[in-house]
Amino acid sequence: MIRALTGFSTRRPWRVIAVWAVVGVLLSLVGQALVFRVTQTDSAGFLPPEYDAAAALRIAREEFGAEPDADVVTVLVARNDGEPLADADRRRVDEVARRLSTTRVEMPWTDEQIEGISEDHSQVPRVVPAMTAPDGSFALLGARLRGNSTDPGMHSVYRVFHDRAQQEFAEAGLRTGFTGGLADTVDRADAEKTTQTVVGLVMVGLIVLINALVFRSVLAALVPLLAVSVVGGAAAGTVVGAALLTGFDLDPGTPGMIGTVLIGIGVDYFLFLLFRFREELRRRPEEHHRLVAADVAGRVGTAVTSAALTIVAAFATLGVASFGQFRVLGPSVAVSVLVMLVASLTLMPALLAVSGRRMFWPSRSLTKAERPGLAGRTGELVARRPLSVLVASVALLGALAAGATGIRMDFATGGTPQDTASAATAREIAGALPAGVADPTTVYVTADDGRPLDTAALGGLPRALAGTEGVGEVGAPVFAAGRTAARIDVYLTADARTQRARDLVSGPVREAVREAVPAGLTAHVGGTAAVFADVATAVDRDLRTVFPVAAALIALILLVLLRSLSAPVVLMLAVGLCFAATLGASALVFQHLGGEPGVNFVLPLVLFLFVVALGTDYTILVGDRLREETARAGSARAAVSRAVRHTAPAVATAGVVLAASFGGLAVNADPSTRQIGFATALGILLSAFVLSLLLVPAVAALLGRAMWWPARGTTGPEGRPPARAPGDGPARDRAMAGAPADPREAARP
């Protein structure tokens, strides 16, 4: 199947390239235009229905008409001279608010939107007075805008509303400030725009530079990145199209995660093909390059398929998670990796068939004899001193894993950088009102028998909430139409996005609600703090389910791929140690040395999936070559030396490229994203350099052919023993075994 696919692609390369170009560009455009129609920004919508915050959200939508895409911006209005608002000022505030509520905001169309496909977010905002500071220094308004807060079109709508409100209040002699919701999102995007652009350019430049230095070729430096970009767009469009057809919602971070993953693994797979293609062209100079491309694509394609299916399996296990964001992320990444796998078996071989030896122009590497270099010396070291290499590798990983001692999970959600206008407005509000006033915790109350409610029916619930630890103020009850439900806004003394707020909601607030709610009534606690408190619980439960399921599935794939019982055990133990080392190093850097409360709560799961899946990725490719080399005549240690010499350049280059793609996240303004970027990049480097090139080959050298037990032997393509590569032979085998290269030397005095 694999050879048939790669064979067709190398026989009809221009057709394959043309199809990918057309389909890739079309799917990429469709994906970019429609992605915001299938993303959901409300984390509560991803919670299982039995959670308290999810039940509260359901009541808010059914009884109070809350819209899933509604975004409320808090507008602060104050006098320019800092004096308290007079009655005349308050009247002007109300008057401007009424005007803003009747004036349509038109969305400016930019190059980021496609008319007829992108959604038009033009609308009339709803602006209502919220409250006035106790000292009268400012009034707060709530401005509701409807739409996906991550959509650039909504950002444009907010900017138009912001400028209009600022101008109208300025004409009335008043100043304004904006915070919460879209204000935070847009200010954060503006603050990070330059950094993200620079980091993206540096990442692309680094990948091109690494390829150029390795291959000394223009095409080999540029073609992989261009091809992967087209495939990545096609994969993103496929995921968006599947979401539209099936009706499921994506998390806003999913498209970005897909892009990062595909750039990394796509370039990796192309590099594996390029290195083997160059090796075979050098060994078979008289053979037509298309035949060589077909043979290489068939050989490498088997290992790449196994590696890709390992990643697919790892992420597919997220389908058993209870938290909706995980359930969506898993299949999305799995589908994207499958698209990249198809490209690895079709588009990439076609590009090799078309370019041939020109792929490595102007380098003269094809006409020069291969030099062992650092890769060869590494292979010889592992073959001659496998026990020392194994002990050193385990000691390094074990020392890093020790950093996980005392590790804590941090459920902070990041927030807006402190030097933005929205952050300054939030600080001004917090100086006069409880910190949670811009994002209150809400208690929803319904009667079990559906009877109408009034203030008396709520009993002492409002008073109990007002006397609860961490509650600064409690709003008056608001009743739904028909009085079938009541809403009580609770303003905490802590910002809703902090760990302190989540502790208050999950502890004192919910306890007070349980004890004070009258008999016959049911109460649910919602709001940002409540949502993330429940998310923390759901994630903790999912970690205990996903870890063993993913590990078992990956082990099963290794068992089928390697047709061995020993090798999968070795690989899984090694990858598990690498995971522990990466998690320990992250805790050491961020928690123990960096002074942060802990590591982000999703980091263990992200690391497990990426480090285990991608770490297994590299070990599969190295193991496949180890098995191939073991089939040659000679000692097992000589086979290990050859395997490391041939795979080290590809694995090392691929590891650096993939680590660079994730490392770009390490300079993000959001602390949780920084942790994920740093930890994933470190885990990939450990997997590539320590695990794949040192630890696993060292174990293979020590175990010999027992590594592949119970298989009796190995064969090359079509059941024949693989041919020797130049420079491989009895002399080199004897050298790896410690014997003289020339048998006659043993007889010399």
N, C-alpha and C positions, 0 to 999 in steps of 0.2 A: 504493500500500500504506500509506504513512505517512498520507496525507490521509484514506484510508478509515478508518484506526484512530482518528485524532484526531476525524474527523467523527462517528463512532459515539459516541465518548466525550462529545462536546458535545451530541449529540441525546438520549442516555440517561444523563445525568450521575449521577442518584441510584443507578441500578443499578450503575454502575461503582464509585462510592464505597462502596456497601454490600458489593460483592464484595471490594474491597481491604481494607475494615475487618475482615471476617470472616476472610479468608484470611491477612491480615497478622498479626492477633492469634494465630490458631491456630499458624501457622508459627513465630511468635516464641516462644510458650510451649514448643512442641516442641523448638525449637532450644536454648533455655536449659536444658531438662531433659536433653537427650541429648548436648550438645556434649562433655561429658567422657568419653562412651563412645567417641568417635572421635578423641580427641587422644592423641598419643604424646609423652612427655616425654624419651625417650631419643634423643639426637642420633645415636648410633651406628646406630640403626635406620633412619636416613635415608641412610646412606652406601651407595654401591654395594658389592656383595658382594666385589669384588676388592681392596678396601682392607684393610690389616692390622688395624685396629681392628674392622672389621665381621667379619672372620674370627675374631678373638678372641671377640667377642660370640656368634658362632654356636657355638663350642666351649663357652663358659660355659653356654649354654642347653641344648645337647644332652648334654653330659657331666656337668655339675655341677648341673643343674636350676635354673639362674638364671631368675628370672621377669622378664618385660619390665616389669612394673609394680611390682616390689619396690623399696622405698625403705628404706635403712638409716640409722638415726639413731644417732650416737655419744653414749653416755651417760657422763659423767664422774662418778665417785663418790669423795668425799674426806671426811676428818674435818673437823669444824667448827673444831677448834683448830689446823689446819694441820700437825699432826704426821703422820709416816709411818703408813700403814695397818699395824695389828698383825694377827697371825694371826686373832684373834677378829673383827676388822673384815672381813677377807677372807672369812671363813666367812659373816658376815652378808650381805655383798654377793652371794655365791653363792646363799644362801637366798632373798633377795628376788628375785633374777633368776629363780630357778625358779618362784616364786609368780607373777611377772608373766607368765611363759611359759605358765601354765595358766589365766590369768584372762581371760575374754572382755571385749573393749572394745566397748561398744554405741555406735553412732553416734547422736548427738542429731539429731533431725529439726528443721529450721528452715524459715523462709519461703522459703529459697533452693532447697529440694528439694520435689519432688512425689512423694508416695508412690505406688508402682506404676509410676512412670516413671523417677525418679532411682534411681541405684544405691545399695544399702545396703552400706556399707563396714564394718559391724560384723565383728570378727575377733578371733582370739587371736594376739597378737604373738609372735614368736620372739625371745627375749632370751638372748644367749650372752656369756660373758666373752671379751674380745678380748686385752687385755694390761694390764700394770701398769707405771707409770712406773719408770725405773731407780732413782730415789731413794725409791720407795714412796709418793710423795705422793698418788697417786690411782690408781684402777683404771678401765679403760675397758670398757664393754659395747657390744655391737652389738644394736640393737633393729630388727627387720625388720617393716615394715608394708607391706601390699600394697594398691595402688590408685593412681589417677591423682593425682600430687602437686599438680596445679592445681585439683582438685575441692574446693569448699568442704566437702563431706562428709568428705573425708579430713583436711582441716584440723581439723574438729571431732573426729574420731577421735584425731588426734595430741594435741590439747589435753587430751582425757580421759586418754589414756595418760600424758602429761607430768605432769598433776596427781596421778594415782595413784602413779606412780613416785616423784615428789618427796615425797609424803606417807609412803609406806612406808619410804623410806630415811631420812626425817626421824625417824620413830618408832624407827629403829634407831640414831639418833644420828649420821647421816651427811648431808652436803649433796650436791646434784647439779647438773650442768650439762648442757645438751643442745646439740649442734651437728651440722651436716651434714644433707643430705637434707631431709626435711620440716621439721626445726627451722629451717634457714636460710630455707626458703620461707615458712613461717608468720610468722617474725619479720620478714622483709622485707615481707610483705603488711601486717602490723600497723603497721610503721613508716611505710609509704607510704599507708595507708588515708585518713588525714585529708587529706594533700596531694592525693591523686587525687580525693577528693570535692570539695574546694575548687576544684581546677583544672577539673573537669568542670562545676561550677555556673558558674564564671566564663566558661568557653567558651560554654555555652548562653546565659548572660546577654549575652555580647558579641555573639553572632549575632543575638539578638532585638533588642538595642539598635541594632545597625547597620541592620537592616531597618526599625526604627521611625524612625530618623533619616532614612533615605533616602526612605521612602514616606509618613511621617507618618500611619501607619495601624496600627490594632490588628490587624486580620486579616492584613495583609501581613507583619506582624512575627512572628505566631505560626503561621499556617497552614503555611508552608514547612517549619518545623522539625518540627511535629507529623506532617505527611505523610511527611517523610523518615524519621522515627523508625519509623513503621509499616512503610514499605517496607524500611528497614534490617533490621528484625526478620524480615520475610518472606524477605529475601535470605539472612540468616544461617541461618534454618531450612531454606531450600532447599539450601544448601551442606552442612549437617549431614545432611539426608536423603539427599543424593547420596552422601555419604561412607559412610553406613550401607548403602546399596544396593550400592555398588561395592566396599566393603571396604577403601578406602584410609584412611590415618590422617592427621589434621591436626596441624600444629605448634601448640603451645599459643598462640603469638602470632598465629595466623591470624585467629581471630574478632575480636580487638581491632583488627587491621589493617583488616579488612573494615568494621568499624563506623566507624573514622576516615575511611576513603576514601569511604564512602557518604554520611556526613553532609556531607562537603565537596562532592563532585560533585553530590549530590542537591539541596542548597540552591542550588548554582551553576545547575543546569538550571532550577530553579523561578524563580530570579531573572531568567534570560534571558527566560523566558516573561512574567514580571510586567512587566519594563521594556517589552517590545514590546507587551504588552496595554495598558498605560497610554498608550503612544505612539499606538496605533491608536484607542483610545477617545477620546483628545483630538482626533484628526484626523477621526473619524467620529462626532460626537456624536448624530446622529439614528438611527444604525443599531442594531439589537438586539444586546445584548451577547453573545448566544450565537453569532451569526453572526461577530462580531468574534473571539470566542474560537476558533472553528473555523478561521478564516483565519490567526490568529496561531500556533495550535498546528501547523498545516500548514507554515507558513513556517519557524518556529523548529525544528520537529520534524526537518526535513531536516538542519539543521546540528547539532542535538543528537545525532541518530543517527550522523552521521559522526564527531563528537567522541567519542561513547561507543565506537564500533567501533574507533577508534584506541587507546583505553585497553585494550579487550579484546584487540586484536592484540598490543599491547606485552607484556601479561602472559601471553598465550598462548604467547609465545616461550619462557617459562620451562619449557615442556614438554620442551624439548630439553636441559635441564640434567641433569647427572648427580647432583647433590645432591638428595636427596628432599624436603627442606624447600622448595626452590625449585620443584620439580615440583608440589608440593601447593599452594603459595601462588599460583602463576600461574593455574591453572584456577579456584581458589576465588574470587579477585578478579574474574576474567573473568566467571564465572557471576553474581556479585553485581552487577557493573556492568550486565550484560544485564537483570537483574531491575529495576534502577533505570531503565534505558532504557525498558522496557515501562511502568513507572509514569509516566515523563516523557511518554509518548505517550497515556496513558489517564487515570490518576488526576489528574494535574496539570491537563490541559485540562478535565476534569470539574469540578474545584474552581473553575476560572475561570468555567465556564458557569453554575454554581450561584450563585456570589457576585456575578458581574457587577461593576457599578460600586461595589457595597458593599465590595468587596475593598480599596478605597482610602479608605474612611470612617475618620475625619472629615476627611481632607485635602481641600482644594479644588483640587488640582492638575489635575483633569480639566476644570475650568471656566476655568482660567487659561492664557494663552498660554505655550508653552514658552520658557524663557529659555536662551540658550546656556550661560551660566555658565562654570565652569572647563573643562568638557568641550568647549564650543564654542571657548574660547580655545586649548585644546590642539590641537584640530583645525586651527584657523587657523594656529597656529605651525608645525605639521608641514607644512601645505600651502604656506606661504610660504617656509619655510626648511628644506626637506627634507634638504639636504646637511649643514647644521650639526647638525640633530637626529641624522642617521645617524652622523656622526663622533663626536658626544658619547656616543651610546649604545654604539657599538663600543668607544670608549675606556674607558668605565666597565666594561663586561663584560670587556674585555681586561685591565684592571688587576686585577680580582678573579681572573681566571683565572691570573694570574702567581703567585698564592699557592700554586698546585699544584706549584710548583718544589720538589723535594726531598720530596714527599709520601711517607709511609710508611703501610703497613697495620698496624693494631693488632688482634690476635686475642684480646685480653682478653675474658673472658666476664662482666665485672661482678662480681657477688657480693653478699654481704649488707652492708648499711650497718654501719659500724664501731661504732656506739653501741648495737647490739642485744645481747641476752643470748647468742645463739648465737655472735656474733663474739667476745665476751669469753671464752667457753668455748674457742673455737678458739685464742685467744692463750695461754690457760693451758696447753693441751695442747702448743702449739708451743714453750713455754718448757722442756719436759722431753723432748720427743720430736721426731723429724723432722717438718717442716711438712706433709708429705704423708701422715701416718699415718692421718688420718681418711678419706682418699680415695686408697688406694694405686694405683700402676700395677701391672698384673698381666700376667705372662707365662704363656701357655698352651702346653703342649708335647704333641704327639701323635706316634705312630710311623707312618711311612709305610705299613708293612705291617700295622698294627693290633695288633701284639703288646703284651702287658702291659708296663708301665713300673715301675721302682723307682728308688730314689735313685741307685744306681750307674749306671743307664742315662742319667741326666741329665749325667753326666760333670762337667766343670768349669764348667757354666753358672751354678750359684748363686755360686761363687767369683768368676767373671768379673763378674757383676752387682754383687756386694758391693764390688769394686774399681773400679767405674765412677764417673766424675765425676758429682757431684750426687746420688748414692745414699747415704742415711744408714743404712739397715738393710735386710736381705733376710730374709723369713720362710722358715720351713722348708717344703719342698715338700709339697703336699697332693694326694692322688691321688683320682681319680674312682672310683666303684663299678666294679669290674672292672679297675681300674688301666689303663684305656685312654687316660687323659689325666692330665697333671700341671699343677698351678697353683702359681706362685711369686709371692708378693706382694712388690713392691719399693716401699719407702717413700722417696720423694724428699726432698731438703732444701728443696724449694720447694713452695708450695701448688699443688695440681693445676690450679687455675683461672687460674694466671698464665702469662704469656708465657715466663718462665724454665722452668717445668715442661714446656711444649710443646717448647721448644728442646732440653731434655735428652732427652725421649723420642724426638723425631725425629732426634736426633744420636747422642750417646754410648750411650744405652740400646739403641736398635735396632741400632747398629753392633756393640755387645758381644754381643747375641743372635745376630746373623748369624755372627760369628766363633767363638763358643763352643758353639753348638748341635752336638751330635754328629751324625755322618753317619747317615742313615736316620731322623732325627727332623725334625719341622717345628715351629717356634715362631712365635707371634704375640703382639704386644704390645697390650694393651687398657687400659681405664681412661679416666678423664675427660681427662687430658692427651693421651693417644694419640688419642682420638676427635677432639678439637679440632685436633690437628696434622693429621690426615687431612682434616678439614672444610676447613681452610685450603687444602690442596692442591686439593680438589674445587672450592671456590669460585673459586680462581684460574683453573682450567681452564674453568669455566662462564662466567666473565666474558668470556673470549676468544671464546666461542661465541655467547652471548646478544646481546652488543652489536651485531655486524653483522647478525644475523638480524632483531632488532627494528627496527633502523634501516631495513633494506631493506623490511620489511613496512609500516612506517609511511609510507615514501616511496611505496610502491605504492598505499596507501589515498588519500594526498593526490593522486596522479596521477589516480586514478579520480574522486575527488570534485571536484577543481578543473578537470578536463579541460584541463589545461595542463602544459607542460613547465617553464616558467619559474618559476611560483609554488611548486611543490614544492621546487625547488632552493633558492629564497630561504628558504622556511620551515625546511627541514632545516638549512641553514647557520646560520640565526639560532638555532634551538633547540639545536644543537650548541654554539654559543658560550655560550648561557645555561647549559647543563650544565657546561661547563668553568669558567665564572665561579662557579657555586654550589659546585662541588667545591673550587676554589681558595680561596674565602672560608672554607669549612669547615676546610680545612687551616690557613689563616692563623689562625683563631680558636682552634682546639683544639690544633693541633700547634705552630705557630710561636710563638703568643702565650700559649696556655694551658698549655704545657709537658707535654702528654700525649704518650705514645709515638708516636702517629699517629692516623689516622682509622680508625673501625671498619671491619673488612674487608668488611662487606656494604653499606657506605654508597655506594660507586660504583654498585653494581647498583640499589639502592633509588632513588638519585637519578636514574639514567638512566631507569628506568621511570616514576617519578613526574614528574620535571621534563620529560622529553621527551614523555611521553604527555599530561600536563596542560598543558604549555606549548603543544603542538600543539593541544590542546583549545581554548584561548583564541584562538590564531591562526586556527583554522578558523572560529570564530564571527565574528571580525573580518573575515577574508578573505571569508566569505560575504556580509557586509554591504558590503564593498568592491566585490565583484563586482556586487551588486545596484545600488549607487549608480553604478557605472561605466556601467551600462546607460542611465542617464538622459542626456538631452542636456546638454552642457556639458563643461568641461575635466576632465581626470583629477584635477587638484589639488583642484578643487571637490568631486569625488566623495570624495576622501580626507578632506577637511574634514568633509563630512556624515557619512561612515561613522564617523569617530572621535567626532564629537559625539553620535551616537546610541548607539554601543556602549560608550563610555568609562564611563558610570555603571554599566552592568551588569557589565563586565569588572572594573572597580576594586572594586566591592562584592563580587563573587564571589571575587576574588582575596584580599581581606581576610578573608572568611568562611572560605575553604578554608585559608589560612595560619593562622588562629586555631585551626582544628580540629587541625592538625598541631602548632602551636606549643605546645599543651598537653603534648605529649610532651617538650618542652625542659626542663621542670622535674622530670622523672622522676629518681629516685635512681640509676638505672642509667646509667652514662656512655655506653654505646652507644646507648641509647634517647634520651638528651639530644641526642647528635649528630644522629641521624636526624630528630628533631623540629625542631631548629634549622635544619638544612640544607634539609629539605623545605619548611619555611615560607618560608625565604629564596628558594629556587628558584621557588616559586609566585609570590611578590611580584615577583621580577625578570621572570618570564614575563608576568605580568599588566600591570605598569606600564611596563617598559622594552621588552620584546619586542613585545607585542601593540598597545600604544597609541602607541609612538614608532618603534621600529626598522622593523618591517614596514610600517606606513603610510608612513614616509619613503621606503623603497625603492619602494613602489607609486607614490608621487608622482613619483619620479625616472624610473621606467620607463614610467609611463603605461599605456596599453593593452598595451604589450609584456609587462607583468607576466602577462598571461593568454595569451600566445602558446603554441600556434598557433591558439587559438580566435579566430574572426573577430569575434565580438561576444558580448554577453550579453543575456539576456532575463529578464523577471520571471516570475511564476507563469503557467502555461498559455501560455508563449511570448510574452506581451505585455510591452512595456517597463514597468517599475514606475512607478506614479504618483509625482508629486513630493510631498514632504512640505511642510507650511506653512513658509514662510520660505526655501524652495529655489527658485531661478529664475535667469534670466539675470543679474539684478543681482548676486546672491551669487556666481555663477560668475565674473563679471568681477572681483569683488572678490578672489576667491581667486587669479585670474590676474594681479592687480596693476592692473586697469583700474578706472575710476570706476564706482560703482554705477549712476549715471544717465548714459547716453551724452551727454545735453545738456551735462553738466559739462565734457566735453572741449572743447566749442566756446566755453565762457565764457572771457573774458580773465582 
